[in-house]
Every structure is written in C-alpha cells, then in structure tokens.
Amino acid sequence: MRSMIPDYLAEALGDVESDTSGEPAGYIPELAAADPERVGAVFATLDGEVYGAGDIDVEFTIQSISKPFTYALALADRGFDAVLAKVGVEPSGEAFNEISLESDTGRPRNPMINAGAITTHSLAGSPDMGPAARVERVVDGLSAFAGRRLGVDEAVCASEMEHAHRNLAIAHMLRSHSILTEDPRAVVDGYVRQCSVLVTARDLAVMAATLANRGVNPLSGRQVIGERVVRQVLSVMATCGMYDAAGDWATQVGIPAKSGVAGGLIGALPGQIGIATFSPRLDPHGNSVRGVSLFERFSSDMGLHVMEVPPAARAVVRSNHVVGGGPGAIRVVQLQGGIGFAAAERVVREVVSTAPREAGVALDLTMVHSIDDVARRMLLEVARRLTLDGHEVYLVDPESVVPDPDPGDGGRVTVVSDVEQAVNAR
C-alpha cells in the first residue's frame, strides 16, 4: 500500500499554486532572483520518517530561520542568565528589521528580530572565540540540527553584506549600549554568514522535528540541545517567531514557527512533528504567502493547533476491578494512554475514592504508552502511600514504561509482567 501522506501534501501544494500574490525579497539582489514558482512541503516525524512533495530538495538560504537555532546554541554555550541579560523575550509587535531596543537597558526585545539575532550570534560559542570560530560553531550547530553538513552560499552572503546598512546601524546601536562588546561589523558579517547557510525544505523539517523531539535529531539520534533549552526556544518561537503577524499566527495556526525571507517556513509541534514549507513569494510581513496558507491548512485539517483541547484526563482509568477472592484478592486499577499531570491526578483520585480493602493493589500499565516525569513520581507516591497503609503493591509493567521504580521511604513495589503473575505471587 502507498502512504497517503505524500498524496495529501501534493494535493495541498496544488491548491496553493494558483496564489501568485507577493514577491520574492527584493532588497537583496540574490534573493530577488529566486524562482517564484517553487513550492514544497515536508513532514518529519519524531522517529525519522520524512514525507514530502514538490521542491523539497532545492537549496535556498536559511535566513531568519537560523535565529531560533542559534538562540538555542547561545543558551547552551553561555547559559540562560548570560543570554537573557542581553536579549529579552517579549514580542516587539514590529517588523523584523526595526531597531527595537528596550529604552532603559538597550536590550533587543527578543531573539527573533534582527537586533536580537545579531546579539544572539555574538553569544554563540565560548567568550574567547574570534569571529571565524564563532561562525564555524554556528554552522556546526545548524548542521547537527539538520543531520548533515551544511555550507554557506558565498554569493548570497556577499550580496547581503553589500546591503547590510540597516543591520550595521542596529549593531552600532547595540555597541553603544554595550550589548555588543566587539567590532559591530565583524558581528554583522558573522550574522550574515549564518543567514546564508544553504538548506532544503527537507533539512528544515528535520531541524524542526529535532526541536519537537526534545532536542534529539530523529535521523541521527543525537541529542543536539537540552530539553530546557528546547522549551525556551519553542516558547519564544510561539510568541515572536512570525514578527508583527505573531498574534494572527498564534490564533489561526497555533504551531511554534519561524519564517525566512528566502521563502522558508518551519513549525515544530512539541511531541508530534516538524513541518517545513518553501515558496519564495512573501507577504508584507516577510512571511511566505503560500507557506502561511499551507500551515493554516495543515493545522486545520489535522488538529495541530498547540491549544487544541486534549481528551479528558478521566479516560486514563480504563477499569477498576477486583481479581480473585478472599485473602488473595487484588484490586486492579488498569490505566491507558499517555499520562501527564492531569491524568495522574485522575489516578490518584480514583485510588483515594476507591479506598481499597484488598490486601493487594495492582497498577496495570499494560496499555500505557508514555508517562512523563511528574506523572511517574505521582504514581510512585501512590504506591508508597498504599504500602504505608498496609497494602502489597504491584506494578504491571511489561514494557518498562516506569524503569527502575523506587517509591521512596517506606514504599515497596513489585514489578510483574501481567496481572496473573501478581495473583500468583499472593
């Protein structure tokens, strides 16, 4: 059987091809020469499957899509305090190239506008790195996100530097506030090289999937960036990634995203998927016209909005019943699905309201496919308190969803592969 996903993507591309509004970025000659008819879309799953349609292997420059990834590198290299001291996280409500600085500190308002991205570039790598080594660090980092070695388009880089007057002005303003502490031109040159890295829509989808996958590249299996950094980056993408159209994007699409003036657009939906589109015609905000339309459709068709209401947590308790009789009876609380805080709270409430009289209590995780850290700790605390109340507690966990369970002081839990094994242990 042939997968329907590439067919769906091809159909979506066909539906937007008739939209010829917008123009390629005109203020950089090399970008203005882009073929406006190019269009492609890619889905990358968290286990490494990549689906695409259209021009998904055509190279173009990453431009501002590099911003969240370089922000991630800076946070990892310098730490949160050092980066937040120089770059804020508030939406600016202005165009990407505005000189948007806080009046009292001189900090750029966020790392997704040029002022913030130039500052972020200067914070990648170690403090003693020179400009060339810093660029190498950034290119290496972007390559790790993509899962392959990326290179710089020297022609685009030269074209952008010839027309970098506004970015140079921003950099000099940053230097005047001591946000930058080195030669502004050297920093802008490095930033422009960062933006001139060549990627494909396929690369961008994998990069987005790496963010969606808690920083683990789904192709290489490499932990590119830490989970705390990923949360910070996705949060800023959600609020600032689409510039002065961020509010419309958040309500209509609801996927943390970032656009680039070469026509690329990425979205990273945590725990689910990385998406990328490519189409060079831009709207007045600097976002791909067709790309925005495609994302609106994907979000609507597949319920990908990050605020989409999940199923009620009460569904986590599949059944609550007694197996056996007499002294050997066991109360079995069978759970299902993915368990986070809300679902774990429902389990706690179920056990409390049941007030088991049986000597044995089994928490059956056979149908649980995932459990986050807070839910794991809550379930183990349930086991601990049941032990202290005099119960023998069993964890039915054939897939080791809760590895090495330790209920803590006074707690005891016996791991079994099925309920029958727990009954026989009685």
C-alpha positions in Angstrom: 0.0 0.0 0.0 1.2 3.5 -0.8 1.2 6.1 2.0 -1.5 8.7 1.7 0.6 11.4 3.3 2.7 12.4 0.2 -0.5 12.5 -1.8 -2.1 14.8 0.8 0.9 17.1 0.6 0.8 17.1 -3.2 -2.9 18.0 -3.1 -2.2 20.8 -0.7 0.5 22.2 -2.9 -1.8 22.1 -5.9 -4.4 24.1 -4.1 -1.9 27.0 -3.3 -0.1 27.1 -6.7 -2.7 29.5 -8.2 -1.9 32.1 -5.5 0.7 34.3 -7.1 0.4 37.2 -4.7 3.5 38.6 -3.0 7.1 38.9 -4.4 10.5 37.4 -3.5 12.6 39.5 -1.2 13.6 42.5 -3.3 16.1 44.2 -1.1 18.8 41.5 -1.6 19.6 41.0 -5.3 20.4 37.3 -5.0 17.1 36.6 -3.2 15.1 38.7 -5.7 16.3 36.4 -8.5 14.7 33.3 -6.9 12.2 31.3 -9.0 8.8 32.5 -7.5 7.1 29.3 -8.7 9.0 27.0 -6.4 6.9 25.4 -3.7 7.4 22.4 -1.5 6.2 20.9 1.8 7.7 18.3 4.2 6.6 16.5 7.3 9.3 14.9 9.5 8.1 12.5 12.3 9.9 12.1 15.6 11.1 8.6 14.7 12.8 9.7 11.5 10.2 9.3 8.7 10.2 12.1 6.2 7.3 12.8 3.8 7.5 15.5 1.2 6.0 16.9 -2.1 7.2 19.5 -4.5 10.6 21.3 -4.4 11.8 19.8 -1.2 15.4 19.2 -2.2 16.0 22.6 -3.8 18.6 24.6 -1.9 18.0 28.1 -0.6 19.4 30.2 2.2 18.1 29.7 5.7 18.0 33.4 6.5 15.9 34.2 9.7 15.0 30.6 10.3 18.5 30.3 11.7 17.5 32.6 14.6 15.8 30.0 16.9 18.6 27.5 16.4 21.4 30.0 17.0 19.5 31.2 20.1 19.5 27.5 21.2 23.2 27.3 20.7 23.8 30.6 22.7 21.7 29.3 25.6 23.6 26.1 25.6 27.0 27.7 25.3 26.7 30.7 27.6 23.8 29.7 29.9 20.4 31.3 30.4 21.5 34.2 32.6 24.1 35.5 30.3 21.8 35.4 27.2 18.8 36.8 29.0 20.9 39.7 30.3 21.4 40.8 26.7 18.3 39.6 24.8 14.7 39.8 26.1 11.8 37.5 25.2 8.9 40.0 24.7 7.1 40.3 21.3 8.1 43.5 19.7 5.0 44.0 17.5 7.3 45.4 14.9 8.9 44.4 11.6 11.9 42.1 11.8 14.4 44.8 10.9 13.2 47.5 13.2 15.7 48.9 15.8 13.6 47.5 18.6 15.5 48.0 21.9 14.3 48.4 25.5 14.6 52.1 26.4 16.2 51.5 29.8 18.6 48.6 29.1 19.2 48.8 25.4 18.4 45.1 25.1 16.7 43.8 21.9 13.2 42.8 22.8 13.6 39.2 21.6 16.0 36.9 19.6 13.7 36.6 16.6 14.1 40.2 15.3 17.4 41.2 13.7 18.6 43.2 16.7 18.2 40.2 19.0 19.5 37.7 16.4 22.7 39.8 15.9 23.2 39.8 19.6 22.5 36.1 19.9 25.0 35.4 17.2 27.7 37.2 19.2 26.8 34.9 22.2 27.2 31.6 20.3 30.3 29.6 21.3 32.7 30.5 24.1 33.5 34.1 25.1 37.1 33.8 23.8 36.1 32.8 20.3 37.0 35.0 17.4 34.5 35.8 14.6 35.6 33.0 12.3 35.5 30.3 15.0 32.1 31.6 16.1 30.7 31.2 12.6 32.1 27.7 12.5 30.4 26.9 15.8 27.1 28.2 14.4 27.4 26.3 11.1 28.3 23.1 13.0 25.3 23.6 15.2 22.9 24.2 12.4 24.3 21.1 10.7 23.7 19.0 13.8 20.1 20.1 13.8 19.8 19.2 10.1 21.6 15.9 10.5 24.0 16.6 7.6 26.9 19.0 6.9 25.6 22.4 5.7 27.5 25.0 3.7 27.4 28.8 3.1 26.2 30.4 -0.1 29.0 32.9 -0.7 27.2 34.8 -3.4 24.2 35.5 -1.2 26.5 36.4 1.7 28.4 38.9 -0.4 25.1 40.4 -1.8 23.6 40.7 1.7 26.8 42.4 3.1 26.7 45.0 0.3 23.2 45.9 1.5 23.6 45.4 5.3 23.4 49.1 6.2 20.4 48.7 8.4 21.9 45.7 10.3 25.2 47.6 10.7 23.2 50.5 12.1 21.5 48.1 14.5 24.8 46.6 15.5 26.3 50.1 16.2 23.3 50.9 18.4 23.9 47.7 20.3 27.5 48.5 20.7 26.6 52.0 22.1 24.6 50.2 24.8 27.4 47.7 25.5 25.1 44.9 24.4 27.8 44.1 21.8 31.3 44.3 23.2 33.3 43.8 20.0 33.5 45.2 16.4 29.9 45.6 15.2 30.9 45.0 11.6 32.6 41.6 12.5 29.4 40.5 14.3 27.2 41.5 11.4 29.5 39.8 8.9 29.2 36.6 11.0 25.4 37.0 11.3 25.0 37.4 7.6 27.1 34.3 7.0 24.8 32.5 9.4 21.8 33.6 7.4 23.5 32.5 4.2 23.7 28.8 5.2 22.1 26.6 2.4 19.3 24.3 3.4 16.4 22.4 1.7 12.8 22.1 2.9 13.8 18.5 3.9 16.6 19.9 6.1 14.3 22.4 7.7 11.6 19.8 8.5 14.3 17.6 10.3 15.6 20.7 12.2 12.0 21.5 13.3 11.5 17.8 14.3 14.6 18.0 16.4 13.0 20.8 18.4 9.7 18.9 18.6 11.6 15.8 19.7 13.1 17.4 22.9 16.4 18.3 21.1 17.1 14.8 19.7 17.7 14.7 15.9 15.3 12.0 14.6 17.7 10.9 11.9 21.0 10.8 13.8 19.6 10.1 17.2 22.0 12.8 18.6 20.9 14.9 21.5 21.7 18.2 19.8 20.4 20.5 22.5 19.0 20.1 26.1 15.3 19.9 26.9 15.3 23.1 29.0 16.7 25.0 26.0 14.2 23.5 23.7 11.3 24.7 25.9 12.7 28.2 25.9 13.2 28.3 22.2 9.8 26.9 21.3 8.2 29.4 23.7 9.9 32.3 22.0 9.0 30.9 18.6 5.4 30.7 19.6 5.2 34.4 20.7 7.7 36.1 18.5 8.6 33.8 15.5 6.3 35.4 13.0 7.2 39.1 13.8 4.3 41.5 13.8 2.0 38.7 12.5 2.6 36.6 15.6 -0.8 37.1 17.1 -2.7 36.1 13.9 -0.4 33.1 13.6 -0.9 32.0 17.2 -4.7 32.1 16.9 -5.1 30.8 13.3 -2.3 28.2 13.1 -1.1 27.6 16.7 2.3 26.0 15.9 5.6 27.4 17.2 7.1 28.7 13.9 9.8 30.7 12.2 9.9 32.2 8.7 12.8 33.4 6.5 12.9 35.9 3.7 14.2 33.3 1.2 10.7 31.7 1.4 11.3 29.0 4.0 8.9 28.4 7.0 9.2 25.9 9.8 6.8 24.7 12.5 7.7 22.5 15.5 4.8 20.9 17.3 6.2 19.5 20.6 6.0 15.7 20.8 4.4 15.4 17.4 6.0 16.6 14.2 8.3 19.0 12.4 6.9 20.8 9.3 8.7 22.9 6.7 7.5 24.7 3.5 9.3 26.6 0.8 7.9 29.2 -1.5 9.7 32.5 -2.2 6.8 34.9 -2.6 6.5 37.0 0.6 3.6 38.9 2.2 4.1 42.4 3.7 5.3 40.8 7.0 8.2 39.0 5.2 6.5 35.6 5.5 5.9 33.1 2.6 2.4 33.7 1.2 1.9 30.1 0.1 3.7 28.8 3.2 1.3 30.5 5.5 -1.6 29.1 3.6 -0.2 25.6 3.8 0.3 25.8 7.5 -3.2 27.1 8.0 -4.5 24.1 6.1 -2.3 21.6 7.9 -3.3 23.0 11.3 -7.0 22.9 10.4 -7.0 19.5 8.7 -5.0 17.7 11.3 -5.9 19.5 14.5 -2.3 20.6 15.1 -3.0 23.8 17.0 -1.0 23.7 20.2 -4.1 24.8 22.1 -6.3 22.0 20.7 -8.1 20.6 23.7 -6.9 17.1 24.5 -9.2 14.2 25.5 -10.5 14.4 29.1 -8.0 13.1 31.6 -10.6 10.7 33.2 -10.1 8.4 30.2 -6.8 7.3 31.7 -8.6 4.9 34.1 -9.8 2.1 31.8 -11.1 -0.1 34.6 -11.1 -0.6 38.4 -11.9 -4.1 39.4 -11.1 -7.0 41.7 -9.4 -10.2 40.6 -9.7 -13.3 42.9 -11.3 -13.6 46.2 -10.6 -13.9 49.9 -7.2 -13.0 51.3 -5.6 -13.4 47.8 -7.9 -10.8 46.1 -6.2 -8.0 44.3 -7.6 -4.6 43.4 -6.5 -3.8 39.8 -6.6 -0.2 38.5 -6.0 -0.5 34.8 -4.6 2.6 33.1 -4.3 3.6 29.4 -2.9 6.1 27.0 -0.3 8.8 27.7 -0.1 10.0 31.3 0.8 13.6 32.3 -0.1 15.6 35.4 -3.8 15.8 34.8 -4.2 12.1 34.0 -2.0 11.2 37.0 -4.2 13.3 39.3 -7.2 11.3 38.0 -5.5 8.1 39.0 -4.7 9.5 42.5 -8.4 10.5 42.9 -9.5 7.0 41.7 -7.4 5.3 44.3 -8.4 7.7 47.1 -12.1 7.4 46.3 -11.9 3.6 46.0 -10.1 3.2 49.4 -9.1 -0.4 48.5 -9.9 -3.0 51.2 -8.0 -5.7 49.3 -4.5 -6.6 50.6 -3.1 -6.4 47.1 -3.3 -3.4 44.8 -2.0 -3.5 41.2 -1.5 -0.5 38.9 -1.7 -2.0 35.5 0.3 -0.1 32.9 0.0 -2.6 30.1 -2.0 -0.2 27.9 0.0 2.9 28.9 2.3 4.1 26.0 4.0 7.1 27.8 4.3 8.7 31.2 6.1 12.0 31.9 8.3 12.6 34.9 5.8 14.3 37.1 3.2 11.6 36.5 5.8 8.9 37.2 6.6 10.5 40.5 2.9 10.8 41.4 2.2 7.1 40.7 5.2 6.0 42.7 4.0 8.2 45.6 0.6 6.4 45.3 2.5 3.1 45.6 4.4 4.4 48.6 1.3 5.6 50.5 -0.5 2.3 49.7 2.4 0.4 51.2 2.3 2.6 54.3 -1.4 1.8 54.6 -0.5 -1.9 54.6 -1.1 -3.0 51.0 1.1 -5.1 48.8 1.6 -3.0 45.7 2.3 -4.4 42.2 3.2 -2.6 39.1 2.1 -4.4 36.0 4.6 -3.0 33.5 5.7 -5.4 30.7 7.2 -2.7 28.6 9.1 -1.0 31.4 7.2 2.3 31.0 8.4 3.1 34.5 12.0 1.8 34.6 13.6 1.1 38.0 10.6 2.2 40.1 11.6 3.5 43.5 8.6 4.6 45.7 10.9 6.2 48.3 11.0 5.9 52.1 8.7 3.2 53.4 7.4 2.3 49.9 7.6 -1.1 48.2 6.5 -2.1 44.8 6.8 -5.4 42.9 7.1 -5.3 39.1 5.3 -8.0 37.2 4.6 -8.7 33.6 0.8 -9.4 33.9 -2.0 -9.4 36.5 -1.9 -13.2 36.7 1.7 -13.1 37.9 0.6 -10.7 40.7 -2.2 -13.0 41.7 0.1 -16.0 41.8 2.5 -14.0 43.9 -0.2 -13.7 46.5 
